[in-house]
Amino acid sequence: MKDKKPRTRLVHGGTRRSQWNEVSEAIFLTQGFVYDSAEQAEQRFIKSGPDEYIYARYGNPTVAMFEERMALLEGAEDAFATASGMAAVNGALVSMLRAGDHLVSARALFGSCLYIVDEILPRFGVEVTLVDGADLEQWRAAVRPDTKAVFFESMSNPTLELVDIEAVSRIAHAQGALVVVDNVFSTPVFSDAVSQGADVLIYSSTKHIDGQGRTLGGIILGTQDHIRSVVEPYMKHTGGAMSPFTAWVQLKGLETLDLRVRAQAQSAQAIAEALDGHGALETVIYPGLASHRQAELAQRQLGSGGTMLAIEVAGGKEGAFRFLNALEIIIISNNLGDAKSIVTHPATTTHQRLTPDHRAALGIGDGLVRLSVGIEDTDDLIEDLLSALNEVG
Ligand SMILES: *Cc1c(COP(=O)(O)O)cnc(C)c1O
């Protein structure tokens, strides 16, 4: 499958058939595995081979299919699937860091990622330096010879700021630091993060990979050595394994990932163009618009503006709420990457925990609305958005 195009890998990659030769991937909803003999059990605990399982917290055939399909898609050597995106972020960072290590992280992070970097890691003696991820000078100044790793979201939530993966990787690698990338907003379809320098790649598969709002999941990808000797020992003993049921749902999600995400991004581009300059909006942030300050980087790194928009509605919180409540097709929720289009008001939900000053520093105003574009008809979505903006006045 390695020489096949991504869409083919997404449909066939990692498939292993049981003795029944089923077409659709089998779900092995089992915690344990039977040994032929006591000797075989003993042997497997000493060293288990690729298709030899012990316990679903360590590995499971359906989960292994999901891991292999993802690794093939990303061009990574290996992968470990997790119970959620946060289990992946926590596992990737905590498994490699210890007291006395130095981590440099972008400041613009998903709330729970910021909690790990800013609250949990320092509690265990990890020194953390936060930088503005879009400013290469700040990365250069912060990364030191004793820096163990750098961490960032390649496109930030919710203000869609990009980090130049190639440039930051050059800075980090020059000092021997590992590059850890949370790649959710960039999506596996548009991003080529491993070839751009990411050593450890993380997804919340809850988002575009499930793509239909059903299951929580995550995945950590990297070299075989890093996944097996650093990530796996931590994950298998701390209990963040993906459920076989989730792996099965998300394997089917992967089959349609490319079709869905390309359609979503195409709609997002059309929506951004239709909303840009609207009188009821202060700003339209979409990396696919020529006016986006990182438009060139978005084209070079992703070749697309992605599936997300951030728009600043005039009239602050009141204006934003009036707009949200007037939408008829687009639902108010806090997930993203779903087949259904979703709006979120970050200031009062996902980023409510932050102080107003902190929110302002991250560009999260009271009028800011995040839009995750689904796979509905583009014209219907534009009509819904425009008529709701009319209500704002
Ligand atoms: C959603 C998200 C996460 C967390 O994923 P869960 O599956 O909800 O645990 C981490 N990082 C980013 C950028 C996200 O959008």
The ligand as an ORCA input file, in Angstrom:
! r2SCAN-3c Opt
* xyz 0 1
  C     -10.301     18.588     20.129
  C      -8.865     18.854     20.181
  C      -8.052     18.165     21.091
  C      -8.602     17.169     22.086
  O      -9.210     16.091     21.510
  P     -10.318     15.184     22.278
  O     -10.542     14.057     21.343
  O     -11.500     16.063     22.499
  O      -9.699     14.759     23.567
  C      -6.698     18.458     21.085
  N      -6.179     19.381     20.237
  C      -6.940     20.056     19.358
  C      -6.307     21.053     18.460
  C      -8.303     19.823     19.293
  O      -9.068     20.499     18.429
*
